[in-house]
Amino acid sequence: MISQAEFEEFIRINNGRMFHREGRTLEFKEQFSLAALADYFRDFAAFANNRGGLLVFGVTDKPRRPVGLSESSIEQFERIDPEKIDGYLLDIFSSSIRWTQALFEISGECYGVFQVFEASMKPVIAKRNEGKSGQIRNGEIYFRYGGRTQRILHAELQELIESRVERVNQRWVDLMSKIAQAGPQHAEILDTNRGVIERNDDRLLVLDEQLIQDLKFIREGEFSEREGAPTLKLVGEVIPVNQVRVPTDLTERYPLSATEVAEAVKDRLPDVGKNQVWRAIAT
């Protein structure tokens, strides 16, 4: 989230007028209302499809003046449940939208801010209609142009599609490069749909099903919102596994552990050490 100093810069007054105007990354609203969430979500999608941006509440229109939020707006802003908002956004749009919120106080007045981050998977597309006045329509893609939010135009949509294709192609190149470096004999495939790692005909368990339910995954550099929640730090991109299947014949096919195999070999071949057996198993 932006800092207090950064926010003060966004609503800075110069010669009696707002120094910053609305643009691709900035939108001003006079007051906040839970009844207008569809309008805000439309801006969320538009910012996410461009470079991200800020929705600032507490600035009047014509003329632009920072006056702060009313008590009613502050109360409604503080009632926002981030988990519910995330649920609404996932239900309305095709891709997740990362955002955060904060209240800032300047000269005794409070201002609300939504910070929306650029989407990692573009375009973000509306999956259904939302809003009594049809602010969001099924199948539409919203984009931030200058100081306004509107349906995306051909040139920007073409750019988003080409960028997405390029990223997918680059991932294939990176993946093939890593396999080449490791060698096919050392490469394994993680199937995130079935939740297994495969090498030839062998299948290995990825994560215990109960562990998946209990863990809250966080990215490196982020933190758990709820103190004490069990977390696992993950480095890199992570795709959720829908279901983990445990091979029922795994213990039947391999009844002995590596240590037990090493001990059994040593009983028959006293001159062979455990490390030699483990190396043989690894290869």
C-alpha positions as CSV (number, residue, x, y, z in Angstrom):
1,M,0.0,0.0,0.0
2,I,1.2,3.6,-0.7
3,S,2.6,5.5,2.3
4,Q,1.1,8.6,4.0
5,A,3.7,10.8,2.2
6,E,2.9,9.3,-1.2
7,F,-0.9,9.8,-0.6
8,E,-0.4,13.4,0.4
9,E,1.4,14.0,-2.9
10,F,-1.6,12.7,-4.8
11,I,-4.0,15.3,-3.3
12,R,-1.5,18.1,-3.1
13,I,-2.8,21.6,-3.7
14,N,-0.9,24.0,-6.0
15,N,-2.1,27.6,-6.4
16,G,-5.5,26.7,-5.0
17,R,-6.0,23.8,-7.4
18,M,-5.3,20.0,-7.3
19,F,-1.8,19.5,-8.7
20,H,-2.6,16.0,-9.9
21,R,-5.4,15.2,-12.4
22,E,-7.2,12.0,-13.0
23,G,-5.3,9.8,-15.4
24,R,-4.5,6.2,-16.3
25,T,-3.5,5.4,-12.7
26,L,-5.7,7.8,-10.7
27,E,-9.4,8.2,-10.2
28,F,-11.1,10.6,-7.7
29,K,-14.5,10.0,-6.0
30,E,-16.3,12.4,-3.8
31,Q,-17.8,9.9,-1.3
32,F,-17.8,6.2,-0.7
33,S,-20.9,4.1,-0.8
34,L,-21.3,0.3,-0.6
35,A,-24.3,0.6,-3.0
36,A,-21.8,1.8,-5.7
37,L,-19.5,-1.3,-5.5
38,A,-20.3,-2.2,-9.1
39,D,-18.9,1.2,-10.3
40,Y,-15.7,0.6,-8.3
41,F,-15.3,-2.9,-9.5
42,R,-15.5,-1.7,-13.1
43,D,-12.6,0.6,-12.3
44,F,-10.8,-2.2,-10.5
45,A,-10.9,-4.3,-13.8
46,A,-9.8,-1.3,-15.9
47,F,-6.8,-0.6,-13.7
48,A,-5.9,-4.3,-13.5
49,N,-5.9,-4.5,-17.3
50,N,-3.6,-1.5,-17.6
51,R,-0.8,-0.6,-15.1
52,G,-2.8,-0.6,-11.9
53,G,-4.0,2.5,-10.1
54,L,-5.6,4.3,-7.2
55,L,-9.3,5.1,-6.4
56,V,-9.2,8.1,-4.0
57,F,-12.4,9.0,-2.0
58,G,-12.9,12.4,-0.5
59,V,-12.2,14.7,-3.4
60,T,-15.0,16.8,-4.9
61,D,-15.7,17.2,-8.7
62,K,-15.9,20.5,-10.5
63,P,-13.8,21.9,-8.9
64,R,-11.5,19.2,-7.6
65,R,-11.0,19.9,-3.9
66,P,-9.8,17.5,-1.2
67,V,-12.6,17.7,1.4
68,G,-12.5,14.3,3.1
69,L,-15.1,11.7,3.6
70,S,-18.4,12.2,5.5
71,E,-19.0,10.2,8.7
72,S,-21.4,7.9,6.8
73,S,-18.8,7.2,4.1
74,I,-16.1,6.5,6.7
75,E,-18.4,4.1,8.4
76,Q,-19.2,2.2,5.2
77,F,-15.6,2.2,4.1
78,E,-14.6,0.6,7.4
79,R,-17.3,-2.1,7.0
80,I,-15.6,-3.5,3.9
81,D,-14.7,-7.2,4.3
82,P,-11.7,-7.9,2.0
83,E,-12.6,-11.6,1.9
84,K,-16.1,-10.9,0.7
85,I,-14.8,-8.4,-1.9
86,D,-12.3,-10.9,-3.2
87,G,-15.2,-13.4,-3.5
88,Y,-17.3,-10.9,-5.5
89,L,-14.4,-10.1,-7.8
90,L,-13.7,-13.8,-8.5
91,D,-17.4,-14.4,-9.2
92,I,-17.7,-11.4,-11.6
93,F,-14.3,-11.5,-13.5
94,S,-12.3,-14.2,-15.2
95,S,-9.0,-13.5,-13.4
96,S,-8.1,-12.5,-9.9
97,I,-7.6,-8.8,-9.1
98,R,-5.1,-7.9,-6.4
99,W,-6.1,-4.8,-4.4
100,T,-5.7,-3.3,-0.9
101,Q,-7.4,-0.4,1.0
102,A,-6.5,2.2,3.6
103,L,-7.8,5.3,5.3
104,F,-5.5,8.4,5.5
105,E,-6.0,11.4,7.7
106,I,-4.8,14.8,6.6
107,S,-5.6,18.1,8.5
108,G,-8.4,16.3,10.4
109,E,-10.1,14.9,7.3
110,C,-10.2,11.2,6.3
111,Y,-9.7,9.9,2.8
112,G,-10.3,6.4,1.6
113,V,-8.1,4.7,-0.9
114,F,-8.2,1.5,-3.0
115,Q,-5.0,0.5,-4.6
116,V,-5.4,-1.9,-7.5
117,F,-2.4,-3.8,-8.9
118,E,-1.7,-4.7,-12.5
119,A,-3.1,-8.1,-13.3
120,S,-0.6,-10.9,-14.0
121,M,-3.0,-12.6,-16.4
122,K,-4.6,-10.2,-18.8
123,P,-7.2,-9.5,-20.0
124,V,-9.5,-9.5,-17.0
125,I,-13.0,-10.2,-18.5
126,A,-16.5,-9.8,-17.0
127,K,-18.2,-13.2,-16.6
128,R,-21.7,-11.9,-15.8
129,N,-23.8,-8.7,-15.5
130,E,-23.4,-6.7,-12.3
131,G,-25.0,-3.5,-11.1
132,K,-28.6,-2.2,-11.3
133,S,-27.7,0.2,-14.1
134,G,-25.6,-2.4,-16.0
135,Q,-22.3,-1.0,-15.0
136,I,-20.6,-4.4,-15.7
137,R,-21.8,-6.6,-18.6
138,N,-21.0,-10.2,-19.4
139,G,-18.1,-10.6,-21.8
140,E,-16.8,-7.0,-21.6
141,I,-13.2,-6.0,-21.0
142,Y,-12.6,-2.6,-19.3
143,F,-9.5,-0.5,-19.7
144,R,-8.2,2.7,-18.3
145,Y,-7.8,5.5,-20.8
146,G,-6.5,8.9,-19.6
147,G,-8.9,9.9,-16.9
148,R,-11.8,7.5,-17.8
149,T,-12.8,3.8,-17.6
150,Q,-14.4,2.3,-20.7
151,R,-14.6,-0.8,-22.8
152,I,-11.3,-1.7,-24.3
153,L,-10.5,-0.7,-27.9
154,H,-9.1,-2.9,-30.6
155,A,-5.5,-1.7,-30.4
156,E,-5.1,-2.2,-26.6
157,L,-6.9,-5.6,-26.8
158,Q,-4.6,-6.8,-29.5
159,E,-1.6,-5.7,-27.4
160,L,-2.9,-7.6,-24.4
161,I,-3.5,-10.8,-26.4
162,E,-0.1,-10.7,-28.1
163,S,1.6,-10.0,-24.7
164,R,-0.2,-13.0,-23.2
165,V,0.8,-15.3,-26.1
166,E,4.4,-14.1,-25.8
167,R,4.5,-14.9,-22.0
168,V,3.1,-18.4,-22.6
169,N,5.7,-19.0,-25.3
170,Q,8.5,-17.7,-23.1
171,R,7.4,-20.1,-20.3
172,W,7.7,-23.0,-22.8
173,V,11.1,-21.9,-23.7
174,D,12.2,-21.5,-20.1
175,L,10.7,-24.9,-19.2
176,M,12.5,-26.7,-22.1
177,S,15.7,-24.9,-21.2
178,K,15.5,-26.2,-17.6
179,I,14.7,-29.7,-18.8
180,A,17.7,-29.6,-21.1
181,Q,20.0,-28.4,-18.3
182,A,18.8,-31.1,-15.9
183,G,18.6,-33.8,-18.5
184,P,15.5,-35.8,-19.4
185,Q,16.5,-38.6,-17.1
186,H,16.3,-36.2,-14.1
187,A,13.2,-34.4,-15.1
188,E,9.8,-34.9,-13.5
189,I,6.4,-33.6,-14.5
190,L,4.1,-32.0,-11.9
191,D,0.5,-32.5,-12.9
192,T,-1.5,-29.8,-11.0
193,N,-4.8,-31.2,-12.1
194,R,-4.3,-34.6,-10.6
195,G,-1.9,-33.5,-7.9
196,V,0.9,-36.0,-8.7
197,I,4.5,-35.9,-9.8
198,E,5.3,-38.3,-12.6
199,R,8.5,-39.8,-13.9
200,N,7.9,-42.5,-16.5
201,D,5.2,-44.8,-15.0
202,D,5.9,-43.8,-11.3
203,R,3.6,-41.5,-9.4
204,L,4.6,-39.7,-6.2
205,L,2.3,-37.9,-3.7
206,V,2.7,-34.1,-3.8
207,L,0.9,-32.9,-0.6
208,D,-1.4,-34.5,2.0
209,E,-5.0,-33.5,1.4
210,Q,-5.5,-32.3,5.0
211,L,-2.3,-30.3,4.8
212,I,-3.6,-28.5,1.8
213,Q,-6.8,-27.6,3.6
214,D,-5.0,-26.3,6.7
215,L,-2.2,-24.3,5.1
216,K,-2.6,-20.7,4.0
217,F,-0.1,-20.1,1.1
218,I,1.7,-16.8,1.0
219,R,4.2,-15.4,-1.5
220,E,7.7,-14.4,-0.6
221,G,7.6,-10.9,0.8
222,E,4.0,-11.0,1.9
223,F,2.6,-12.0,5.3
224,S,-0.4,-13.7,7.0
225,E,-3.2,-11.3,7.6
226,R,-4.4,-13.4,10.6
227,E,-1.8,-13.8,13.3
228,G,-1.1,-17.4,14.2
229,A,-2.5,-18.9,10.9
230,P,-0.3,-21.8,9.6
231,T,1.6,-20.6,6.6
232,L,4.0,-21.9,4.1
233,K,6.4,-19.5,2.2
234,L,6.5,-20.3,-1.5
235,V,9.0,-18.9,-3.9
236,G,7.9,-18.5,-7.5
237,E,4.6,-19.0,-9.2
238,V,2.2,-21.5,-7.6
239,I,-0.9,-23.0,-9.1
240,P,-3.5,-24.6,-6.7
241,V,-3.9,-28.3,-6.9
242,N,-7.6,-29.2,-7.0
243,Q,-7.2,-32.8,-5.8
244,V,-4.4,-35.0,-4.6
245,R,-4.7,-38.7,-5.3
246,V,-2.6,-41.2,-3.4
247,P,-1.6,-44.2,-5.5
248,T,-3.2,-47.2,-3.8
249,D,-0.5,-49.7,-5.0
250,L,2.5,-47.6,-4.0
251,T,3.3,-49.5,-0.7
252,E,2.5,-52.8,-2.4
253,R,5.0,-52.1,-5.2
254,Y,7.6,-50.7,-2.8
255,P,7.1,-52.4,0.6
256,L,10.6,-51.5,1.9
257,S,12.1,-48.1,2.7
258,A,15.5,-47.1,1.5
259,T,17.0,-47.9,4.9
260,E,15.4,-51.4,5.0
261,V,16.6,-52.1,1.4
262,A,20.2,-51.1,2.4
263,E,20.1,-53.3,5.5
264,A,18.7,-56.3,3.5
265,V,21.5,-55.9,0.9
266,K,24.2,-55.7,3.7
267,D,22.9,-58.9,5.3
268,R,23.6,-60.7,2.0
269,L,26.6,-58.7,0.9
270,P,28.5,-57.6,4.1
271,D,31.2,-55.7,2.0
272,V,28.6,-53.4,0.5
273,G,28.0,-50.2,2.5
274,K,24.6,-48.4,3.0
275,N,25.8,-45.3,1.1
276,Q,26.6,-47.5,-2.0
277,V,23.1,-49.0,-1.9
278,W,21.5,-45.5,-1.6
279,R,23.5,-44.3,-4.5
280,A,22.4,-47.3,-6.6
281,I,18.7,-46.5,-5.6
282,A,19.1,-42.9,-6.6
283,T,20.3,-43.7,-10.1
